[in-house]
Amino acid sequence: MGGRIGLAVVVLTLAASGCGTDPTASNEYIELEQQLARLIQERDALVAEAAPVVDRATTARYENAQASQEALAAIIADPTAFGTETEVLDLLDSMAVPDVVSGDLAFGGTMTGIWRTGWRNTLFGRDDMSVKTWRSWLSEDGSVGGSLWTWSGIASNGEPFAIPGVEVSRFNDEGLYTEVVMFYPFENAEVHRRIREGN
């Protein structure tokens, strides 16, 4: 459609420069002007028709992603409230695409195939560790979100530790997790030191 409009403008310009009389008075100019107006009207109608579809899709993704975020935060806060270890991990599996990219930059980076194992280690690896989610955020279209959290526990030497971190996630149109990455405000070596020695 843009090409047709551009061609009409070029034709109008050529007509204007090629004759000594007022080109806007010619039948050709009037016809081209009417054609251009029709094309613009068609374009505006198509844009107006597509907008509600885009808005509905964006709204649905936002709502679905928000529900996934809230469910994950609730599971992290109290995994036992959602059943056995297997039931909790099955629930987490249902919230992500099968090839979800996940991981922790201080513990091996990110890859596919470690979603379930990562959550098993985080939620059920040790009774003396917990994760507190302080705040979550989500982009307007529901495609990207994240949270601020603190990972707490007892270090290897018996001292307490508390490590803040940030999680950044991506969601598909159904609001399922497609990528989850954990970041820390420290070098990786400092994260490991705190787990060994405490804060």
Secondary structure, DSSP 8 states (H G I E B T S, - for coil): -HHHHHHHHHHHHHHHHS-SS-GGGSHHHHHHHHHHHHHHHHHHHHHHHHHHHHHHHHHHHHHHHHHHHHHHHHHHH-GGGG-SHHHHHHHHHHTEEEEEEEEETTTTEEEES-HHHHHHHHHHS-TT-EEEEEEEEE-TTSSEEEEEEEEEEE-TTS-EEEEEEEEEEEE-TTS-EEEEEEE-SS-HHHHHHHHHH--
